[in-house]
Every structure is written in C-alpha cells, then in structure tokens.
Amino acid sequence: MRRVEGPAGDPTEATAPEQSPSLIVLTLRPSGQKFNGNVSERAEEAGFKYIQPTTLGYAHHDTGKEIARLVGARSKFLDGRPPEEIQVHIDPETCAIHPYAGADLFAMLERYAVLINGTLCDGLSKYLIPSERKALQEHIDTVMARRAKVDRLARTITMPDGERRELSDMFFSFTVRREAGSTKRVDRKVYFDVAPMEAWEGAAHAGRMVQAIVQGFKNHKVHHPNIRMMILEAVRKMEAGQSYLNFNAPSVANVTVEFLEIIEVLVKIGADNLNPKWLQNRIDQNVHLQECVKRNRAKTKLEQVENMRKGREAAAARRAAEGKA
C-alpha cells in the first residue's frame, strides 16, 4: 500500500492521517525535468484555495470544509529544489459533501497540470488515461450523491399527523415534503415554527433562535439563514397589537416580541459599524439601474411605435399596388 506523507523537509505542511480504505491518492509529476514556475501560485491560478493556513486544496464553496488537499504544493524550494511530485488526497466517503465534486476536482487538476507542465497519475505514478480519469470522477460524484441522499433522509421525519418534514440547520425552520393526509410531494418552506409559550420561556426560546441564526451565518459563506423570511413570518405570527410579553397566558407573541427585539439590537450594532459609503453606493447603484430600466422601456416603446408605423405604410403600399393591378 502506498505510503502517504508530506514531502521530506516540509515541516509546515499537514500530512495525511492513517489511510482510510476509501482514500484516493493521485499524483502530479513533471512532464520534463521539473515543474514550471511556482507550484503554489499555479495551484491558486487553477482554482485551488488555502483550506488551512499552510494547506492548499479544494473546499466546499459554502462551508469551507475540506474536500481534497494538495500535498507538496508548498514545498517548492524548502530543500533547494522544486518538488518531485505533488499528491492529491480525497476521501469521498468522509470529506465535505458537494455535488459534482469529482468533475470540479478533475477540471482544476487538468488546468493545474497544464500550468505547471505536469502529468496526472495515480497513486503509483502511473499515467491516468482519459477513461480512467472519467471513471474516478464518476466514482467520486456517485459517492457524493449517495451520501447527500443519506443525509437528506436522516434529516427527514414524519409527524404524528402524517406530515413529512425535512429539517434544516435551524431547529425552528424546515421544509414540508408531504402534507398531513396527503400522498403528494410538496415543497413548502416554514421559516419560523413556534408554539405558544409562557413569557420568559418564550423570551429564552427566542434567544436560542437568534443564537442559531448567528451560528448559521458563521458556518455558511453563501447559503445563509433566510432571515428576511424569518422576520416576515415572525411579524405575521404576532398577535394583533401585542408588542410586549404576555404574563397572563402562553402566547406565540412571547417568542416573536423578544425575537424582534434582539434583531433590533443586532441592527443597531450593525449601524454603529456600517460604512456610510457602502450604503450610499447601494443607493446610487439602484438609482442608476432604475434610470437604465426607464431608458430601455422608452427605447422599446419608440421602436414598437416605429415598427407599427412601418407596418401601416407597408400595408397601404400593398393595397395601392393591388388597386392598380
């Protein structure tokens, strides 16, 4: 079995742990005597990023969790010589789940190989022909699809009334996949699911909801919690006229009131740290876009009027020609 380690003399680059049975090791070897240029800079040009301070690799675009890593791409001249090979490690059974990770990884590796004048090989330094690359890519994508399905099923529960829910990272948000008493698949989002609670119980629950939202923003770079819809549903669920805690009876408003108060505090904190130029730029951009829309509408209207005029003239000319005939 191939030994997996970092290049000799590279104490800064993390090495792989004990091998997993599902670990895939690929290698890039120079097509000539050595790689071209700075291999770490070329890796970034090919699309790889620093997934740790000293480790280049391929990470999930949203969570930043590791999918694959390059071993040897930072060791260019630590021992006075460029690396003799660069390893690529990916374990599709344990890495972050990402659709089409195999296709994305091999696309980056092929770009990288061109940039450094390298050859993509297997873990034993045997050249990978196109059909072998495609088979590996499809294997990785198949494993990812299976793991994604297993994860989705693990987050799907059936309520006592028969409603089927797919849970999310937010404990109060979910997607209804099947309504109670129905067999039809649906896709209904619920962003703010709360039950009536006593005053301080509801206030504490609201605090935990905001904690989950804050953590969601920290954990995700792209797919953030949909706070706009959460606020909208919270406002809709407030009982008419109640903007304070109800100490006389359990109430949904006991959650929503505190939830919105905490959100208000977060907005105040944001206002204290907001760059006014950023907000003004947003305003100016939207004003400019609206002016562009108005100009395009006016231009389209003029073109339509002109086309109608030409159409009438052409019709009149045809009638005149038919009359002479």
N, C-alpha and C positions, 0 to 999 in steps of 0.2 A: 504494500500500500504506500502511496506517495506521502512523503513527509511534508507537512505544511508549516512553513515558518517564514519570518521576515528575512530580508537579505542580511548577510553577515555584516556586522559593523553598523547596523542601523538601530540604535537603541531607542529612537524616538517613535518608531512606527509599531503600532499594536500588532501582535501576531495572533494567529487564529488559535482558538482553544482546541481541545482534543477533538478529533474529527468526528463528525456526525455521519451516519450511513447515507444521508441524503445530500451531503455537501457536494457541490460541483466545483471542481478546480479547473480553470483554464489558464493558459499561459500566452503571453505575447513575447515573441523572440525576435531579435533583429533580423531583417532580411539580408542585411550586409554584415559588416564587422561590428557595428554598434547602432544604437537608436539615434535618430535625428533629434537635435535640439534638446530643450529642457522638458523632460518627460512629464513632470508635474504640471507645468504650464500647458503643455499639449493636452493633458488629460482634461483640464478645465475647458479648453477650447472644444474638446469633443463632447462636452456636456456633463462630465463628472464634477462633483462638488465635494467640499470638505464635510464629511459626515461627523468627524471628530476633529479636534484641533490639529492632529497630525496624521489623519487618515483620509485619503481620497476615496470616493465611492459613489454609489447610486442610492439615493434616499427617496422615500415617499414624498411627493410634492406637497402634501398637506400636513402630515405629522412629523416629517423629518426623520422618521425611523429608518434604519438601515435595511437595504435590500441586497446590495452587493458591495464589495470593497476591493480596492486595488492594493496589492501588497508588493512593494518595491518601487512604486512610482515616485517616492520622495527621496530615494537613496542615490540620486544621480551622481554625486561626486563625494560622498562621505568617505570613501576609501580611495579617492583619487581617480576612480574610474566610473563610467556610467554603468547602470545595472545590466547584467547579462540576460535577465528575463524579468517580466512583470507578471505576477499571478493575479487572477481574478477569482474571488470566492463568492459563491452564492449558495445559500441553502433554502430552496423554495418551500421546504416544509416548516421552517421556523422563522424566516425573515418577515418583514412587514408585507402584508397582503396588498398587491397592486395589480389591477387588470392589465394584461399585456406587458407585464414586466419583462418577459423574455424578449419580446420584439423590441422594446425600448433599449434593453441592455445590449443586445447584439447590434443594433443600429449605432449605438455610441462606440462599441468596441471596434466596429468596422471603420468608423471615422477616425478613431484613435490610431488604429493600425496604419492608416494612410499617413496621418500626420507625423508619426514617429518612424515611418518606414519599417513597420513590424509585421510579423506573421502571426495570425491567431491559431493557436494549437490547443490540444487537450492537455490534461494534467501530466501526461508523459512526454510532452513536447512533440507530439505527432500532429502534423498539419491537419486542420479540420476542413474537409471539402464542403461545398455549399449545402449538400443534402444533410450532412452531419450537423451543421450549424442550425439548419431549419428544424431538424429533429430535436435538438437541445432546446431551441427557442419554444417549440410547441409543447415540449415536456414541461418547461417552466410555466408557461401560460395555462396549461391544463391543471397543474397542481394549484396554481393561484385561483383558478375558477372553482375548483373543488373546495378549497379552504374558505373562499368567500361564501359559498353556498352553506357550508357547515356553520360558519359564523352567523349567517343570517338566520338559519334555522334555530340556532342556540338562543338567539335574541327574540324568537317568536313564541308568544304564549297565547293560550286560549282562555278567555274569561269564563266564569260560571254561566253567563247568559249566552255563550257561544261566540261572542265577538273575538276575533283573532287580531292580535296586536304584534307589531314588530317594534321592539323597544330601541331607544337611542341612547346616546351618552348622557342625555339629560333625563333624570329619573321622572320628570313630570311631562315629558314630550314623547310621543310615539306616533306610529303610522298604523291606521286601521287597515288591515288587509282583507277582512271579511266582516260584514256587519252581522249583528246578532240576528239569528233566524233566517239567514240567507246563505246561499252557497256560491254567490257571485263574488269574484275577486274585485276589490276596490283599492283605492289609493288615497285615503282621507287622512290629512295631517291634523294632529292635535298637539298644540304647542304649549298649552297652559292647563294641565289637568289637575284640579284641586277639589277637595271635598270641604264642606263646611267644618270649621274648627273654632274652638274657643279662642278668645282674644290673643293671649300670649302664646298659645300653641300655634296659632296661625302666623303670628309675627315671627316666631322662631323658624317655622317651616319656610316662610318667605326668604329669610336669611340664608337658609341652606340652598334654596333655589338659585339665589344670586351667586352663592359660592360655586355652584355647578357651572353657571354661565361663565364666570371669570376663569375657571379652570378650563372650560371649553375653548375660550379664546387663547389661552396659553398653549393648549395641546394642538391646536389647528391653525395652520397658516392660511388656508383657503376656505375650507368648509366650516365657517364659524357658526355658533348657535344663531338661529334666526330670531334675533332679539326684537326686531320690528313686529313680527307676528306674535311673539310672546306678549309684548306690551299691548298690542291690539286686542288679543283675547283677554288679557287681564282687565282692561278697561271695560270690555263688554260684559265681563262677569261681575263687575262691581254692582252691588245693589243700588237702586236709584237713590241718589242723594247722599249715600254713605261715604264720607271721606275720612272716617275715623274708626278706631277699633270698637266693636260692639261687645260690651262686657255682659250683656244680658242674655245672649243666646249664641250658639255656634253660627258662624257665617263664613261664606266664601270671601266676603269683603275683608275679613280679618287677615286673610292672606294677601289679597290684592293691594290693600292700602299700604301695608308695610313693604311689599314688593316694589311698588311705585315710589315710595319714599326713599328706598335705598337706591333705586335707579336715578332718582333726582340728585342724590348726593354724588353718585358717580359722574353725572353730567357736570355738576359744579366743580368736581376735581378736574375733569377734562377741560372745562372753561378756563381754569387757572393755568393750565399747561398748554393751551391751544395757541398756535402761531396764527395771529390775525391774518397774515399774508396768505396762509393756506386757504382760509375760509374765503377771503376776497377773491383769490384765484378761482375757486369753485364758482363763486357768483359770476365773475366775469366770463368764465368759460360757458356757463349755462346761458347767459345773456347773448353771447356770441352765437351759440348753437341755435337759439330761438330765432335770431336775426337771419341765420342761414336758411332755416326752415321757411321763414316768411318769403325770402327772396326766391327760393326754389318753387314755392307754391305759386308766386306771382308769375315766374317764368313759365311754369307748366300751364297756367291759365292762359297766358298770351299765346303760347304755342297751340293750345286747343282752339282758341278763337281764330288764329290764323289758318289752322287746318280746316276748320269749318267754313271759313271764307273761301279758301281754295276749292273746297268740295262743292260749294254752291256755284262758283264760277265754272267749274268743270261740268256740272250738271246742266247749267244754262247753255254752255257751248255745245253739249251733246244734243240738247233739244233743238237748238238753232240749226245744227247740221242735219238733223232728221227732218226738219221742216223744209229745208232747201231740197232735200232728196225727194 
